[in-house]
């Protein structure tokens, strides 16, 4: 059976959440997840900002597995027409720790203009805005760092692609997402290969978190090529629903003008282009712009334009819902961050399990639905 434990913000176990009517817990790769719980009235001592809720699920034939945690940020009492009282609890998952900070320092420049492996740049930003190297530029009497006993950053590994980014006064979560995206897209000349980066504030103990990165996969590679507990999802197997396959050229931009600081003829401008993509048809030259006014060098403007051009490539996109079945158990046979093989319309795709939603009710009925999204850049016409 699933259950939910409640802890204080400093890790003290407050109790088990009883009288749960329904609940839902969702996670998303490199982005905020969310939980929602409906209960009857509960002990009010369990209700306080940033109470930590631990969500556990017990798959068939296995022990309890921690799905993840959430921070309590909203609670609401309501009554129905017969006077029954209900309590709604809502909040984000642990990645919200990143969303609570802004890159808010103004010197030296090296602290807000990063170059190097994307995973290490993420860790530097996190250390300098909520970790051991935090600066309190604007509010020196008020710490921006999370307690050292409860928050840490994993060592640098340098596994991602080297990128250049400037991000003064941007949300830390958005910065991490941008760095991950910059590492993921391959260059059109194939000199670089795609390097996916996962990041998370991993729950490593009661009210203890560590910012970590994984390259190229967070979980296990279960594709057919690895022969390591391979898993295939298909409609015929009963574990794939809602498949969708799209070849998309609608947002293509193959010439991007990086627009740096300055005005008129003194403006710092660098255009980047991909001729091969433009030659696909007589009409396929698509131009765009990338604002880069905070850059201080032409090279910085060029990098911004180049990455924008890669992010706006045509792509083939497959998405589908992976279903928990007795033969493919979520949390046991496969899970969040794994790479699996999907078959659809005579084609095979390998993709990451990049989100999931687990829901339950007071009768013990549960549903598990995960999504796999495969996005690949198109160099030319689809096969």
C-alpha positions in Angstrom: 0.0 0.0 0.0 1.1 3.6 -0.6 1.6 5.9 2.3 2.7 9.5 3.0 5.0 10.5 5.8 5.2 14.1 7.1 8.4 15.7 8.4 9.3 19.1 9.7 11.5 21.3 7.6 14.5 20.1 9.7 13.7 16.4 9.3 11.8 15.5 12.4 9.1 12.8 11.7 5.7 14.3 12.5 3.6 11.3 11.6 1.8 9.4 8.9 -0.9 11.2 6.9 -4.1 9.5 7.7 -7.6 9.7 6.2 -6.3 10.3 2.6 -9.2 10.4 0.2 -7.2 10.8 -3.0 -3.6 11.9 -3.9 -1.4 12.5 -6.9 2.3 12.9 -7.2 4.1 14.0 -10.4 7.7 14.5 -11.4 9.2 16.0 -14.5 12.8 15.8 -15.7 14.7 19.0 -15.1 11.5 20.9 -14.1 9.1 21.3 -11.3 6.8 18.5 -10.2 3.7 18.9 -8.0 1.6 17.0 -5.5 -2.1 17.3 -4.6 -3.7 15.5 -1.6 -7.3 15.5 -0.5 -8.0 14.3 3.1 -10.6 14.7 5.8 -9.6 17.1 8.6 -6.2 16.3 10.2 -4.1 17.3 13.2 -3.3 21.0 12.5 0.2 20.5 14.0 1.1 18.7 10.7 0.3 21.9 8.8 3.1 24.4 8.4 5.0 26.0 5.5 7.6 23.6 4.0 6.5 20.5 5.8 8.2 17.7 3.9 5.9 15.0 2.6 7.5 11.7 1.6 5.5 9.7 -0.9 6.0 5.9 -0.8 4.6 3.3 -3.1 4.7 -0.5 -2.8 4.7 -2.3 -6.2 3.6 -5.9 -6.5 6.3 -8.2 -5.1 8.5 -5.4 -3.8 9.0 -3.3 -0.6 8.1 0.4 -0.2 9.8 2.6 -2.8 10.2 6.4 -2.2 8.7 8.2 -5.2 10.0 11.5 -4.0 9.1 14.4 -1.7 7.1 17.6 -1.8 7.1 20.8 0.1 3.8 21.9 1.6 3.0 25.3 0.3 -0.8 25.6 0.3 -3.7 24.0 2.3 -7.4 24.7 2.1 -10.5 23.6 4.0 -13.8 23.2 2.2 -17.2 21.7 3.1 -19.8 19.9 1.1 -23.5 20.4 1.2 -23.8 17.9 4.1 -21.2 19.6 6.3 -18.4 17.2 5.7 -15.0 18.9 5.9 -12.3 18.3 3.4 -8.7 19.5 3.4 -6.6 20.0 0.2 -2.8 20.0 0.4 -0.6 21.1 -2.5 3.0 21.9 -3.2 6.0 21.4 -5.5 8.7 18.7 -5.4 12.3 19.2 -4.4 13.4 21.0 -7.5 11.6 24.0 -6.1 14.7 24.6 -4.0 16.3 25.9 -7.3 13.3 27.9 -8.2 13.6 29.9 -5.0 16.8 31.6 -6.0 18.0 34.2 -8.6 21.5 34.6 -9.9 21.8 37.7 -7.8 25.4 38.8 -7.7 27.0 41.6 -9.7 30.8 41.0 -9.3 33.0 39.5 -10.4 31.9 38.8 -14.0 33.1 35.2 -13.7 30.3 34.5 -11.3 27.5 35.2 -13.8 29.3 34.4 -17.1 30.2 30.7 -17.2 32.1 28.6 -19.7 32.9 25.0 -19.5 31.0 21.7 -19.1 27.3 22.4 -18.6 27.0 20.1 -15.6 29.8 21.9 -13.8 28.5 25.3 -14.7 25.1 24.3 -13.1 26.9 23.3 -9.9 28.9 26.5 -9.8 25.7 28.5 -10.1 24.0 26.5 -7.3 27.0 26.8 -5.0 27.2 30.5 -5.5 23.5 31.2 -4.9 22.4 28.7 -2.3 25.4 26.7 -1.3 28.8 27.1 0.3 30.0 29.9 -2.0 26.9 32.0 -1.7 27.2 35.8 -1.9 24.8 38.2 0.0 25.3 41.3 -2.2 22.1 43.0 -1.5 21.1 41.7 1.9 24.4 41.1 3.8 22.6 40.4 7.1 20.3 37.8 5.6 21.8 34.5 4.4 20.8 33.1 1.0 22.5 29.8 1.7 20.5 26.7 2.7 21.7 25.1 5.9 24.9 23.2 5.2 23.7 20.2 7.1 20.7 19.9 4.8 22.0 21.0 1.4 25.1 20.2 -0.5 26.4 20.1 -4.1 28.0 17.0 -5.6 31.6 17.2 -6.9 32.2 18.4 -10.4 32.4 15.7 -13.1 32.8 17.5 -16.4 30.7 15.0 -18.3 28.5 17.4 -20.3 29.3 19.4 -23.4 31.2 22.6 -22.9 29.0 25.7 -23.2 29.2 29.4 -22.8 26.3 31.2 -21.0 25.6 34.6 -19.4 22.7 34.7 -16.9 22.8 37.6 -14.5 19.6 38.1 -12.5 17.9 35.0 -13.9 16.1 32.3 -11.9 18.5 29.5 -11.0 16.1 26.7 -12.2 15.7 28.4 -15.5 19.5 28.8 -15.8 20.0 25.1 -15.1 17.3 24.2 -17.7 19.0 26.4 -20.3 22.4 24.8 -19.6 20.9 21.4 -20.0 19.3 22.3 -23.3 22.5 23.8 -24.6 24.3 20.6 -23.9 21.7 18.4 -25.5 21.5 19.7 -29.0 24.1 18.4 -31.5 25.8 20.7 -34.0 24.8 20.5 -37.6 28.3 19.6 -38.7 28.4 16.6 -36.4 31.6 17.7 -34.7 29.7 17.5 -31.4 27.4 14.9 -30.2 24.4 15.3 -28.0 25.1 15.1 -24.3 21.8 15.0 -22.3 22.1 16.3 -18.7 19.8 15.5 -15.9 19.8 17.6 -12.7 17.9 17.3 -9.4 18.0 18.2 -5.7 18.2 14.5 -4.8 16.7 13.5 -1.4 19.6 11.8 0.4 18.2 11.7 3.9 15.5 13.2 6.2 15.2 16.9 5.1 18.6 16.5 3.4 19.2 17.4 -0.3 22.1 17.2 -2.7 22.2 19.0 -6.0 23.4 16.3 -8.5 23.8 15.9 -12.3 23.8 12.8 -14.5 25.2 12.4 -18.0 23.8 11.0 -20.3 21.2 9.0 -18.3 19.9 9.3 -14.8 18.6 5.8 -14.6 19.3 2.4 -16.3 19.7 2.0 -20.0 17.1 -0.7 -20.7 17.2 -0.4 -24.5 17.5 -3.5 -26.7 21.1 -2.6 -27.7 22.4 -2.9 -24.1 21.0 -6.4 -23.4 20.8 -5.3 -19.7 17.2 -6.2 -18.7 15.9 -4.7 -21.9 12.3 -3.4 -22.0 10.2 -2.7 -25.0 7.0 -0.7 -24.9 4.4 -1.1 -27.6 0.6 -1.0 -28.0 0.7 -4.7 -28.8 2.3 -5.4 -25.4 -0.4 -3.5 -23.6 2.1 -1.1 -21.9 2.0 1.8 -24.4 -0.9 4.3 -24.8 -1.5 7.6 -26.6 1.4 7.4 -29.0 2.1 10.4 -31.2 4.8 10.8 -33.9 5.5 14.2 -35.5 8.0 15.4 -38.0 8.1 19.1 -37.3 9.8 21.9 -39.4 7.3 24.6 -38.3 9.7 26.5 -36.0 12.9 26.1 -38.0 15.4 29.0 -38.0 18.6 28.3 -39.9 20.1 31.8 -39.8 20.1 33.5 -36.4 21.4 37.0 -35.7 22.9 37.4 -32.3 22.1 40.9 -31.1 24.6 42.2 -28.5 24.9 45.6 -26.8 25.0 48.9 -28.6 22.9 50.7 -31.2 23.0 51.2 -35.0 26.4 50.7 -36.6 28.0 50.3 -33.2 25.8 47.4 -32.2 27.6 44.1 -31.6 26.0 41.6 -34.1 27.0 38.1 -35.1 24.9 35.9 -37.6 25.2 32.1 -37.4 23.8 30.0 -40.2 23.4 26.3 -41.3 23.5 26.2 -45.1 22.6 22.5 -45.4 19.3 23.1 -43.7 18.5 26.2 -45.8 19.0 24.3 -49.0 16.2 21.7 -48.4 14.0 23.8 -50.6 14.1 27.1 -52.5 12.1 28.7 -49.7 13.7 27.1 -46.6 15.9 29.9 -45.5 14.3 31.0 -42.2 15.9 33.9 -40.2 15.6 34.7 -36.6 17.2 36.8 -33.8 18.6 36.0 -30.4 18.8 39.0 -27.9 22.2 38.9 -26.2 22.5 42.5 -24.8 24.2 41.3 -21.6 27.1 39.8 -23.5 30.4 41.8 -23.4 32.3 40.1 -26.2 31.5 39.2 -29.8 32.4 35.6 -29.0 29.7 35.6 -26.3 27.1 36.9 -28.8 28.2 34.3 -31.3 27.7 31.5 -28.9 24.2 32.7 -28.0 23.2 32.9 -31.7 24.8 29.5 -32.4 22.9 27.7 -29.6 19.7 29.4 -30.5 20.0 28.2 -34.1 20.5 24.6 -32.8 17.5 24.8 -30.5 15.4 25.9 -33.4 16.3 23.0 -35.6 13.5 20.8 -37.2 12.9 17.7 -35.2 11.2 14.4 -35.0 9.2 14.0 -31.9 7.6 10.9 -30.4 5.6 10.9 -27.2 3.6 8.2 -25.5 2.3 7.0 -22.1 4.1 4.1 -20.5 1.8 1.9 -18.4 2.6 0.0 -15.2 1.7 -3.7 -15.7 2.4 -6.9 -13.8 5.2 -7.7 -16.3 6.6 -4.1 -16.5 6.4 -2.7 -12.9 7.2 0.9 -12.4 9.8 1.3 -9.7 11.0 -2.3 -10.1 11.4 -3.2 -13.8 11.8 0.4 -15.0 11.6 3.9 -13.5 12.1 7.6 -13.7 15.2 8.4 -15.7 15.6 5.0 -17.4 16.1 4.7 -21.1 13.7 2.3 -22.9 12.8 1.2 -26.4 9.4 2.0 -27.9 7.9 0.5 -31.0 5.4 2.3 -33.1 4.3 2.1 -36.8 7.2 -0.2 -37.6 9.8 2.1 -36.2 11.8 1.8 -33.0 12.8 4.8 -30.7 15.0 4.9 -27.7 13.9 7.5 -25.2 14.1 8.7 -21.6 11.3 8.2 -19.1 11.2 11.9 -18.3 8.0 12.3 -16.2 5.5 10.3 -14.2 2.3 10.7 -12.3 1.2 8.3 -9.6 -2.3 8.6 -8.2 -4.3 6.8 -5.5 -7.5 6.8 -3.5 -8.8 5.6 -0.1 -9.7 2.2 -1.6 -6.0 1.5 -2.4 -6.5 1.8 -6.1 -3.5 3.2 -7.9 -2.7 4.4 -11.4 0.8 4.9 -12.7 1.4 6.8 -16.0 4.8 7.8 -17.2 5.7 9.6 -20.4 8.6 9.0 -22.7 9.6 11.8 -25.2 12.1 11.3 -27.9 13.2 14.4 -29.7 15.8 14.2 -32.4 17.2 17.0 -34.6 16.5 16.5 -38.3 19.5 17.1 -40.6 17.4 16.8 -43.8 14.2 15.2 -45.0 12.7 12.5 -42.8 13.3 8.9 -43.8 
